[in-house]
Amino acid sequence: MGRLRPGRLIEPPPNPYQPSLVAVDKDPQVAALLERYLEGYQVLQAQDMEEVEELTQWHYLMAGSLMAMIPCLPIFFFQKTFVQGAVLTGLKG
C-alpha cells in the first residue's frame, strides 16, 4: 500500500459546471499538452490517486446516480401491478 504523506490542499475547479479532466502524471507537461488540445475542458493535474480523491466532487456523482435511479423506483415497487395488467390484457396471436 502507498504511504500517506503530508497532504497539501488541492483547490477544487473554479467552475464546477465546465467539463473537467484529471490528468494523473508527475510531469506537468502532460497537463499543459492536454489543456492545449482539449479546448473547452478544464484540465486538473494530480500526481497520484490520493490527489484524485481530493479533486473528485462526490456530491455531483451522487446526485447524478440518484437522478438515474429515480425512474426505476416505480417499476421496482409496482412490478406486481405491471405483470398483473399484462397478464389480464393477454395477447392474441
BELTA-V700854 format. One record per pair of residues at least 24 apart in sequence whose C-alpha atoms are under 10 Angstrom apart, sorted by the first residue. I is the first residue (numbers start at 1). GAP is how many residues later the second one is. If there is no record, write none. Layout:
BEGIN
I/GAP, I/GAP
END
This chain:
BEGIN
2/46, 2/47, 2/48, 4/46, 5/45, 7/43, 7/44, 7/47, 8/43, 9/42, 9/45, 9/46, 10/34, 10/35, 10/36, 10/41, 10/42, 10/44, 10/45, 11/33, 11/43, 11/44, 12/32, 12/42, 12/43, 12/44, 12/45, 13/29, 13/30, 13/31, 13/42, 13/43, 13/44, 14/28, 15/27, 16/26, 16/41, 16/44, 18/24, 19/24, 20/24, 21/24, 22/24, 22/25, 22/29, 22/30, 22/33, 22/34, 23/24, 23/25, 23/29, 24/24, 24/25, 24/27, 24/28, 25/24
END
